[in-house]
């Protein structure tokens, strides 16, 4: 006789999947929003000053543009336990006997 999962187990599994999907969706929304915020100034500057007369402002905006890559790392690290665990494992292997715990 074959045993089928109960409705309760199926509902619980469905909620877990929805929770993971919601977390992933919010992470993608945050990454997209950060990308837009960090890239918009340099994009606007490129069209507003095509000759590049305002070099100080352009340099500042390019720095803001490059900061987005570091910021994305922290977004992933803060939002994902699996990412933190993998990074701690990597650091542990790289640094030898040093044990890293990220929670």
C-alpha positions in Angstrom: 0.0 0.0 0.0 1.4 3.4 -1.0 1.4 6.2 1.5 0.6 9.7 0.2 1.5 12.8 2.2 -1.2 14.4 4.1 -2.7 17.8 3.2 -0.9 19.3 6.2 2.5 18.3 4.9 1.7 19.6 1.4 0.5 22.9 2.8 3.6 23.2 5.0 5.9 22.5 2.1 4.0 25.0 -0.1 4.4 27.7 2.6 8.2 27.0 2.8 8.5 27.3 -0.9 6.5 30.5 -0.9 8.7 31.9 1.9 11.9 31.1 -0.1 10.4 32.6 -3.3 9.4 35.8 -1.4 12.9 36.2 0.1 14.4 35.7 -3.4 12.0 38.2 -4.9 12.8 40.8 -2.3 16.5 40.3 -2.8 16.2 40.8 -6.5 14.1 44.0 -5.9 16.7 45.3 -3.6 19.6 44.5 -6.0 17.7 46.2 -8.8 16.8 49.2 -6.7 20.4 49.6 -5.6 21.7 49.2 -9.2 19.3 52.0 -10.3 20.3 54.3 -7.4 24.0 53.8 -8.0 24.0 53.9 -11.8 21.5 56.7 -12.3 23.8 59.6 -11.4 26.5 58.6 -13.9 23.9 57.9 -16.6 22.3 61.3 -16.0 25.7 62.9 -16.0 26.7 61.3 -19.3 23.7 62.8 -21.0 23.7 66.1 -19.2 27.4 66.8 -19.8 28.4 64.9 -23.0 31.6 66.9 -23.3 32.8 65.9 -19.8 33.4 69.5 -18.6 32.6 68.7 -15.0 35.3 66.1 -14.2 35.1 66.4 -10.4 31.4 65.5 -10.4 31.9 62.7 -13.0 34.7 61.2 -10.8 32.4 61.3 -7.8 29.6 59.6 -9.7 31.9 56.9 -11.1 33.0 56.2 -7.5 29.3 55.8 -6.5 28.9 53.5 -9.6 31.7 51.2 -8.4 30.5 51.2 -4.8 27.4 49.3 -6.0 29.5 46.1 -6.5 30.6 46.1 -2.9 27.1 47.0 -1.8 25.7 44.0 -3.7 28.0 41.7 -1.8 26.7 42.9 1.5 23.1 42.6 0.3 23.6 39.0 -0.6 25.5 38.3 2.7 22.8 39.9 4.8 19.9 38.2 3.1 21.1 34.7 2.7 22.1 32.3 5.4 23.4 29.8 2.8 25.6 32.6 1.4 27.0 33.4 4.9 27.6 29.8 5.6 29.5 29.3 2.3 31.6 32.4 2.9 32.4 31.3 6.4 33.4 27.9 5.1 35.6 29.5 2.4 37.3 31.8 5.0 37.9 28.8 7.3 39.6 26.9 4.6 41.6 29.9 3.4 42.8 30.9 6.9 43.5 27.4 8.2 42.5 26.6 11.7 40.6 29.9 12.2 36.9 29.2 12.7 34.4 31.7 11.4 30.8 31.8 12.5 28.4 34.1 10.7 24.8 34.2 11.9 
